[in-house]
Amino acid sequence: MAGRPHAFNRFELKYLVPVEQAAGIREELAERMDPDPHSPAGGYGVWSLYYDSPGLRFYWEKIEGLKFRRKLRIRHYGDPSGVTDASPVCVEIKQRVNRVTQKRRIALSYGTARRLCDGRELIEHAPGESAFVQEVLELLVRLNLRATAITGYQREALVGTGTDTGLRVTFDRRVRGRDRDFHLGTAAPENRFTIPPHLAVMEVKVNERTPYWISDLAARRNLALVRVSKYVQSIEAFGRAPRSVFHIGGADLPAPAPTPRPPHGQPAARHPHAPVKAGAQ
């Protein structure tokens, strides 16, 4: 049986952050925010199976910046190695209307989600879930959607408190993907990095306006807004489409050169702008 449908709207701002700076940013955010109660120490895995048409309609809608665009995916939270047909997942439609991101999803078992999305089968559902299930089926059949790419990453999340209720900031690192073996529980999958591993994606998600202190933090740390889509990165990383001007590659943002080791017995010199506290790794 499907779970109760969930829907929410929000604005999203994305930044690319070197992983060695991410710990300092998290510590500063933690002075005003709380850890996500669902996020364990070190974060949690997020794995998504994306569906697209043979002509990659959803990919090109993103590249062309259409004011209204959608994506369909199955999402699993946690370690994918133990995923079975009984594992909980979400079937989700993520859409963009002008600058507002909207998500609608229902919770299903993985086996039921595959019957819906791969088998295009009308699954058993409650009356309140009918419109969503029918929309998923309509997209699958009309656009001939099929499994196209998998993305995965490790996420750490913080949530706003008090007047910042609704604020959420996430750090996604080790962003990987693959273009085959589309069962989420595939043993020893051939994943590869689709965003250079020395970079993390920081996302600021708000219901209305970005708090002033978030904008101030971004300015002080020279964080630049980027247009980056993990799905688009996977499509381009595996040569399914030409790399767009929004592609994030290692040549564009090379990893910092390693610090040479000091002679034995001498302390290492610290860069004047390096974070004092450890934990970036």
Salt bridges, closest charged atoms under 4 A:
GLU12 OE2 - ARG10 NE 3.35
GLU12 OE1 - LYS94 NZ 3.68
GLU28 OE2 - ARG220 NH2 2.24
GLU28 OE1 - ARG221 NH2 3.14
ASP36 OD2 - ARG168 NH1 2.41
GLU61 OE2 - ARG57 NE 3.04
ASP85 OD1 - ARG114 NH1 3.83
GLU92 OE2 - ARG73 NH2 2.33
GLU92 OE1 - ARG105 NH1 3.14
ASP118 OD2 - ARG114 NE 3.87
GLU121 OE2 - ARG115 NH2 2.99
GLU135 OE2 - ARG70 NH1 2.96
GLU135 OE1 - ARG104 NH1 2.51
GLU138 OE2 - ARG142 NE 2.34
GLU156 OE2 - ARG26 NH1 3.49
GLU156 OE2 - ARG173 NE 3.66
ASP172 OD1 - ARG155 NE 2.72
ASP172 OD2 - LYS230 NZ 3.06
ASP179 OD1 - ARG180 NE 2.96
GLU203 OE1 - LYS205 NZ 3.53
GLU203 OE2 - LYS230 NZ 2.94
ASP216 OD2 - ARG220 NE 2.94
GLU236 OE1 - HIS247 ND1 2.78
